[in-house]
Structures are given as structure tokens and as C-alpha cells.
Amino acid sequence: MDAEHLVRHVWYLLFYINTCIRDSNYTVFLHTISMETNNKSIKQKRNETKERRKNMHCRVFELKVTKNKLNRLTKEHLKMLFLEGKWFKNAVIASDDIFQYSYNVDSVQVKVGQVFENRSIVHLSSQMKQDFVANIKQDIINLAKSKSSGHKVGRLQFKSYCYSIPLRQYGSTFRIDYDNNTVTIQGLPRPMKVKGMKQLQSYMEIANAKLIQKPSGYYLHITTFSEPVESDAVTAIGVDMGIATNLTTSDGDKYNISVPESKAVLFRSRIKSRSYVKNGRNNTKNHYKRIHRLRTAYEKQNNIKQDLANKTVHDLLRDNEYIAIQDELIAGWHKGLFGKQVQHSCMGIIKAKLKNSSKTHVIKSSYPSTQLCPECKKKTFHPLSKRSYDCNHCNYHHPDRDIKAADTILIASFDPDNIVVQRK
């Protein structure tokens, strides 16, 4: 081969290499443009969804997984799902920089005794891991806000259990078959039969869900959005909370809800305590079985409380368009002289549910609703044993101090200076 042919071959080779590099860069450029366009489209759709759901009614429905319809592979998959969730959350908490942690990992370090072992993450999907990281980041942000407000906070603690798996995207992470009453979760070998599907209506827009593990089995919490329903109620009431009477309305209605510890809770607690005192070990299989039985008993008792609280809140919201309550320091009552009465009642649950309603207006806890006279606006101290109200300044009398307090709360709620919580 002469020099002319050699130069020609080298020129062709260089031209070919330059063409490949150019085509490759063009492909990368097109891929980058496509990714940016796709991300903008996703962001725009997300903002449109948020704007559409801003004025919609949000509700969470609970579906129970029929445990006796699960096969062996599905049960093992669910068990490993929550176990890997615990491993992954602890790995994120143990990382040096949580905000730079990459969720796209296939294995994590797990502490077993005094050594660390490498465990594979097989059952958790990428979206589940991404949501775990996002939730932990949000927990840190909330702790920082609480610390800046003057509260004493510590660092995030490692988890002994994982009770919930986030299912972010309907249609991808999970799907619902209304005809067969089944729910399919990403990665599960087969769909799961569930109870409570009749709660979901065709007009509801499903947002996301959570797979919950309780002592009594597995549950799904489905978050839905729907158009608000106009209420025919036009009345306004004030609600006063107390020890002698849990709830008293300005209309004179009284609610006393008390759910003491059941015999099952007392029995399981006694068995657990006696067994630990006897052998001094808390890492045996029998010990974990006793804890599981105790949690099951507590769950049944809490379900009764939740049911009574839901019925009470439903009655209040159904019959009234405007509800005024006071931001009572119920936790302080529990620490004081009335711990057992507060623990057996549902005041904390009812207060939390009412505060989540747009009909509710909450006034400051420091407002003297019991002592303030509605006529002369002066305060008169009344001990807890005195159930009527008598003003020492203008001789105003009311036969029931709780109803008078509820009336005072209702009147005070119309003053913007007294409002402490207002749902947007």
C-alpha cells in the first residue's frame, strides 16, 4: 500500500470516528431535551392537580385485607416488605447526610447483635424507597421547626418496627379492581381480597394509599378527593370540653364518653409483666408473642374509642355549619389529677378531628371561657365542685357553667383576635 492509499484510509477512519461522535452527542442532546420536556410536563400536571384539589373534600378510607385469602407467597412477600422497610429506614437514619442519600440502592447494612450484615432490598420498589427518604427528610424539617420554636428535640431514633408502606401512585404502585374487591400492589404475586370496598364511590378521585400493618392484620388507607357537598345546616354552636362532662354544646347537648381498659388489656398486661419479672428476658419468641397479644387487645379497645369519636364528630358536623371550640390543653389534664378520666375519654380524638374541618373555629387556650361573665365581662373564679355560674360583680346567674362556657366560646370565636387555628 502506497502513501496515498494510507492517507485516504486514515482520512476515512477519522471521518467515521467524527460522525459517530457527532451522532452520539446528538442522541444525548435529544435525550436531555426529552427528559427536560417530560419533567416540565410532570411538574405542570402536578401543579394543576394541586390547584384542582385545593377546594375538594379529602377523606381517607380504611380497607381490611382478608388474611385467610392470602396464599403463602403473598404472606411471605408482605412480611418481607415491612421487614425491608425497617432495614431501609434505619439505613437512611444512620447515613452521614440524609439529604444526599440515594434511594437507588440494592442492599443496606443491618446490625445483628454486635456486628453488621449486608441485607438485600428485593421487595421494596423504587417509589417506596423514594417515599421513605422523603418522609424522613420531612421529619427532620419538622424537628428543626419545633426546635426553632423553643421546644426540646433530639435526633431521629432507629426503628424497631415498620408499620406502614407508602403507595404513592394509583395505577402504578397500586391498582383497585372494584368488580372483584381486590387490590394489586406493585411486586405482589397476586391481588389481595379486601373488605370495605363499598366505601369508595365512582365520583371519588383516588390520590394515594398506605399499606398498614396492625396486630389484627393488614389494612389499606386510601386517600380520596371529591367535590364538597353543600350542607343544609345553618346553626352555629360552641363546644366546651371538661372532666365532669366531656363535651357540652351551647344548645345544651352533653356527651360523656368513657372507655376503660378492657379485661383483655388488663390480663395481657399482667401476663407480660409477670413473665418478664420471672425470667428477666425480653428477647424470646414467647415474649414477642405476649407483646403481640397485648397490642391486639389495645387495638380492639382503640377501635371502640375511634368509633364513638367518629359518631360524635359526625353528629356535630352534620347538624351545624359553624362550630367553635377552645384549644384545650388536654395533655396537661392527663398529666395532672385527671389522668385516668382523660385516658378513658375520647376528647383528644374528637378535638383533633374537629380541627381538621373547615367548619371549626378554634380560640386560644388562655381565653377564660368558664370564669368570664357574659354580661359585665369580668372574671369570677369557680371551683370544679361548683357546677353553676354566679358572677360576683353583676350577680349574673346560669344554672349550668358548662353551657355558659360553650356560649362564651361561641361569642369569642367571632373576634379574630381570639382565633388561634384556622383551617385554610
C-alpha positions in Angstrom: 0.0 0.0 0.0 1.5 3.3 -1.1 1.4 6.6 0.9 -1.6 8.0 -1.0 -3.8 5.0 -0.1 -2.6 5.1 3.5 -3.6 8.8 3.8 -7.0 8.1 2.2 -7.7 5.2 4.7 -6.7 7.4 7.7 -8.9 10.2 6.4 -11.9 7.8 6.1 -11.3 6.4 9.6 -11.1 9.9 11.1 -14.3 10.9 9.2 -16.1 7.8 10.5 -15.0 8.5 14.1 -16.1 12.1 13.9 -19.5 11.0 12.5 -20.0 8.5 15.4 -19.1 11.1 18.0 -21.4 13.7 16.4 -24.3 11.2 16.2 -23.7 10.1 19.8 -23.7 13.7 21.1 -26.8 14.4 19.1 -28.5 11.4 20.7 -27.5 12.6 24.1 -28.7 16.0 23.3 -32.1 14.7 22.2 -32.4 12.5 25.3 -31.6 15.5 27.5 -34.2 17.7 25.8 -36.8 14.9 26.0 -36.1 14.5 29.8 -36.4 18.2 30.4 -39.7 18.4 28.5 -41.0 15.3 30.3 -40.1 16.8 33.7 -41.8 20.1 32.9 -44.9 18.2 31.8 -44.9 16.2 35.1 -44.4 19.4 37.1 -47.2 21.2 35.3 -49.6 18.3 35.8 -48.7 18.1 39.5 -49.4 21.8 39.9 -52.7 21.5 38.1 -53.7 18.6 40.3 -52.9 20.5 43.5 -54.8 23.5 42.2 -57.9 21.3 41.4 -57.8 19.5 44.7 -57.4 22.7 46.8 -61.1 23.1 47.3 -62.1 19.5 47.2 -63.1 17.3 50.2 -60.3 14.9 51.3 -61.2 11.7 53.0 -59.3 8.6 54.0 -61.0 5.2 53.8 -59.7 2.0 55.5 -59.9 -1.3 53.7 -59.1 -4.5 55.5 -57.1 -7.3 53.8 -58.8 -10.7 54.0 -56.0 -12.6 55.6 -57.4 -16.1 55.1 -57.5 -15.4 51.3 -53.7 -14.8 51.1 -51.5 -17.6 49.9 -48.1 -18.5 51.3 -46.1 -16.5 48.8 -48.2 -13.3 49.3 -47.9 -13.6 53.1 -44.1 -14.0 52.9 -43.9 -11.1 50.5 -45.9 -8.8 52.8 -43.8 -9.9 55.8 -40.5 -9.1 53.9 -42.0 -5.8 52.7 -42.3 -4.4 56.2 -39.0 -6.0 57.3 -37.1 -4.4 54.4 -38.9 -1.2 55.2 -37.4 -1.2 58.7 -34.0 -2.0 57.4 -34.1 0.7 54.8 -35.4 3.4 57.2 -32.7 2.6 59.7 -30.0 2.7 56.9 -31.2 6.2 55.9 -31.2 7.4 59.5 -27.7 6.0 60.0 -26.3 7.7 56.9 -23.9 10.7 57.2 -26.0 13.0 55.1 -29.7 12.1 54.8 -30.5 14.9 52.4 -27.9 13.5 49.9 -28.9 9.8 50.4 -29.6 7.9 47.2 -32.7 5.7 47.4 -31.5 3.7 44.4 -29.7 1.1 46.5 -30.0 -2.7 46.3 -28.6 -3.6 49.8 -28.1 -2.0 53.2 -26.2 -2.6 56.4 -28.2 -4.2 59.2 -27.0 -4.5 62.8 -27.3 -8.1 64.1 -26.1 -8.3 67.6 -22.7 -6.5 67.7 -21.9 -6.9 64.0 -23.3 -5.5 60.8 -24.5 -7.7 57.9 -25.3 -6.8 54.3 -29.0 -7.4 53.5 -30.5 -7.2 50.0 -33.5 -5.0 49.3 -35.6 -7.1 46.9 -39.3 -6.4 47.7 -39.4 -2.6 48.1 -39.9 -0.8 44.8 -38.1 2.4 43.9 -41.1 4.6 44.6 -41.5 3.1 48.1 -37.8 3.7 48.9 -38.1 7.3 47.5 -41.1 8.0 49.7 -39.3 6.6 52.8 -36.4 9.0 52.2 -38.8 11.9 51.5 -40.7 11.2 54.8 -37.5 11.1 56.8 -36.4 14.4 55.3 -39.7 15.9 56.2 -39.4 14.6 59.8 -36.0 16.4 60.1 -37.5 19.6 58.8 -40.4 19.3 61.3 -37.9 18.7 64.1 -35.9 21.8 63.1 -39.1 23.9 63.1 -40.0 22.6 66.5 -36.6 23.4 67.8 -36.7 26.9 66.4 -40.0 27.4 68.3 -38.2 26.7 71.6 -39.1 23.0 72.1 -36.5 20.4 73.2 -35.9 17.9 70.4 -33.4 15.1 69.7 -32.2 13.3 66.7 -34.3 10.7 64.8 -34.3 7.3 66.6 -33.9 4.0 64.9 -37.0 2.0 64.3 -37.8 -1.4 65.9 -40.8 -1.9 63.6 -42.2 -0.6 60.3 -45.9 -0.2 60.4 -46.7 1.5 57.1 -45.6 1.2 53.4 -46.3 4.3 51.2 -48.1 3.6 47.9 -47.7 6.9 46.1 -49.2 6.5 42.6 -52.6 5.0 41.9 -52.4 2.9 38.7 -48.7 2.2 39.1 -47.8 1.4 42.7 -51.3 0.0 43.4 -54.5 -0.7 41.5 -58.1 -1.4 42.6 -60.5 -3.9 41.0 -63.9 -2.8 42.1 -65.6 -5.8 40.5 -63.6 -8.5 42.3 -63.0 -6.5 45.5 -59.2 -6.8 45.1 -56.2 -4.5 45.4 -53.0 -5.2 43.5 -49.7 -3.8 44.9 -46.6 -3.5 42.9 -44.5 -6.6 43.3 -47.1 -8.8 45.0 -47.5 -12.3 43.4 -51.3 -11.9 43.2 -54.1 -9.4 44.1 -55.4 -9.2 47.6 -59.0 -9.6 48.6 -60.2 -6.7 50.8 -63.3 -5.7 52.8 -64.9 -2.3 52.8 -64.7 -1.6 49.0 -68.3 -0.2 49.1 -67.0 2.9 50.9 -65.3 4.0 47.6 -67.7 5.7 45.2 -67.3 6.3 41.5 -67.2 10.1 41.9 -64.2 9.9 44.2 -60.7 10.7 42.9 -58.1 8.3 44.3 -54.8 10.0 45.2 -52.5 7.6 47.1 -52.6 4.9 49.8 -50.7 3.3 52.6 -50.3 -0.3 53.5 -50.7 -0.6 57.2 -49.6 -3.5 59.5 -51.5 -3.9 62.7 -51.7 -6.7 65.2 -55.0 -7.8 63.8 -53.8 -7.9 60.2 -53.1 -5.8 57.1 -55.0 -2.7 56.2 -55.1 -0.2 53.3 -55.7 3.5 53.9 -56.9 5.0 50.7 -56.8 8.8 50.3 -59.6 10.2 48.1 -60.8 13.6 46.9 -64.3 14.6 46.0 -66.4 17.7 45.4 -67.7 19.2 48.6 -71.3 18.5 49.4 -73.4 21.5 50.4 -74.9 21.2 53.8 -78.4 22.3 54.8 -77.3 23.1 58.4 -77.3 26.8 59.2 -76.8 26.7 63.0 -73.8 27.7 65.0 -72.7 26.2 68.3 -69.9 26.4 70.8 -68.4 23.3 72.4 -66.9 23.2 75.8 -64.6 20.3 77.0 -64.3 19.2 80.6 -63.7 16.4 83.1 -67.2 16.2 84.7 -68.8 16.3 81.2 -66.6 15.5 78.3 -68.4 17.7 75.7 -71.1 20.3 76.3 -72.6 22.3 73.5 -74.2 25.7 73.7 -77.5 24.1 72.7 -77.4 22.1 76.0 -76.4 18.7 74.5 -73.9 16.7 76.6 -71.6 13.9 75.6 -69.9 11.6 78.1 -67.7 9.0 76.5 -65.7 6.7 78.7 -63.9 3.5 77.5 -62.0 2.0 80.4 -59.3 -0.7 80.0 -60.9 -4.0 78.9 -60.4 -7.2 80.8 -58.3 -8.5 77.9 -55.9 -5.5 78.2 -55.5 -5.9 81.9 -55.0 -9.7 81.6 -52.4 -9.4 78.8 -50.6 -6.6 80.6 -50.4 -8.7 83.8 -49.1 -11.8 81.9 -46.4 -9.8 80.1 -45.2 -8.1 83.3 -45.2 -11.3 85.4 -43.3 -13.2 82.7 -40.6 -10.5 82.4 -40.2 -10.4 86.2 -39.9 -14.1 86.4 -37.2 -14.7 83.8 -35.9 -11.2 83.1 -35.6 -11.8 79.4 -37.4 -9.7 76.7 -35.9 -11.2 73.5 -37.5 -14.6 73.5 -40.2 -15.7 71.0 -42.8 -16.1 73.7 -42.1 -12.6 74.9 -42.8 -11.2 71.4 -46.0 -13.4 71.3 -47.2 -11.8 74.5 -46.5 -8.3 73.2 -48.4 -9.2 70.0 -51.5 -10.3 72.0 -51.3 -7.2 74.2 -51.2 -5.0 71.1 -54.2 -6.8 69.7 -56.2 -6.1 72.8 -55.2 -2.5 72.8 -56.1 -2.2 69.1 -59.7 -3.5 69.8 -60.1 -1.0 72.6 -58.8 1.9 70.5 -61.2 0.8 67.7 -64.1 1.3 70.1 -62.8 4.8 71.0 -62.4 5.7 67.4 -65.9 4.5 66.5 -67.5 6.6 69.4 -65.4 9.6 68.4 -66.4 9.3 64.7 -70.1 9.1 65.6 -69.9 12.2 67.8 -68.0 14.3 65.3 -70.3 13.2 62.5 -73.3 14.4 64.6 -71.7 17.7 65.3 -70.7 18.4 61.7 -73.9 17.2 60.2 -76.2 19.4 62.3 -74.1 22.5 62.4 -72.5 24.8 59.9 -70.3 26.8 62.4 -68.6 25.1 65.3 -66.4 27.0 67.9 -64.1 25.1 70.3 -61.3 26.1 72.6 -57.7 24.8 72.1 -57.8 22.9 75.4 -54.5 21.6 76.8 -55.8 18.0 77.2 -52.3 16.6 77.5 -51.8 18.8 80.6 -55.0 17.5 82.1 -53.7 13.9 81.5 -50.5 14.7 83.4 -52.4 16.3 86.3 -55.0 15.0 88.7 -57.4 13.6 86.0 -55.1 11.2 84.1 -57.5 8.2 84.2 -60.6 10.2 83.2 -58.8 11.8 80.3 -57.2 8.5 79.2 -60.6 6.7 79.2 -62.3 9.6 77.2 -62.1 10.5 73.6 -61.7 14.2 73.9 -58.3 14.3 72.3 -59.5 12.3 69.2 -62.7 14.5 68.9 -60.7 17.7 69.2 -58.2 16.6 66.5 -61.0 15.6 64.1 -62.9 18.8 64.6 -59.8 20.9 64.0 -59.5 19.2 60.6 -62.9 20.5 59.5 -63.3 23.8 57.7 -66.5 24.4 59.8 -64.5 24.6 63.1 -63.0 27.7 64.6 -60.6 27.4 67.5 -60.0 30.1 70.1 -56.9 30.4 72.3 -56.5 28.1 75.3 -55.8 31.1 77.6 -59.3 32.5 77.0 -61.2 32.4 80.3 -64.4 30.9 78.9 -65.5 29.4 82.3 -64.7 32.4 84.5 -65.7 35.3 82.2 -69.2 36.8 82.8 -71.1 37.4 79.5 -72.8 40.4 81.0 -70.1 42.5 82.7 -67.1 40.9 81.0 -65.4 40.4 84.4 -63.9 37.2 85.8 -65.2 35.2 88.8 -63.3 32.1 90.0 -65.3 29.0 90.3 -64.0 25.7 91.8 -64.6 22.4 89.9 -67.1 21.3 92.5 -69.5 24.3 91.7 -71.5 23.3 88.6 -73.5 26.6 88.3 -72.1 30.0 87.4 -72.6 33.1 89.6 -70.9 36.4 88.9 -69.6 38.3 92.0 -69.8 41.6 90.2 -73.2 41.9 88.5 -75.0 38.9 90.1 -75.4 37.1 86.8 -76.5 33.5 87.3 -76.5 30.5 85.0 -77.6 27.1 86.2 -75.0 25.2 84.2 -71.4 26.5 84.0 -70.5 24.2 81.1 -73.4 25.5 78.8 -72.4 29.1 79.8 -68.8 28.3 78.8 -69.9 26.9 75.5 -71.9 30.1 74.8 -68.9 32.2 75.8 -66.6 30.2 73.4 -69.1 30.7 70.5 -69.2 34.5 71.1 -65.4 34.8 71.4 -64.9 32.9 68.1 -66.3 35.9 66.2 -63.4 38.0 67.4 -60.4 37.5 65.1 -58.0 38.3 67.9 -59.1 35.1 69.8 -58.7 32.7 66.9 -55.6 30.6 67.1 -56.2 27.9 64.5 -58.0 28.5 61.2 -58.0 25.7 58.5 -57.2 27.0 55.1 
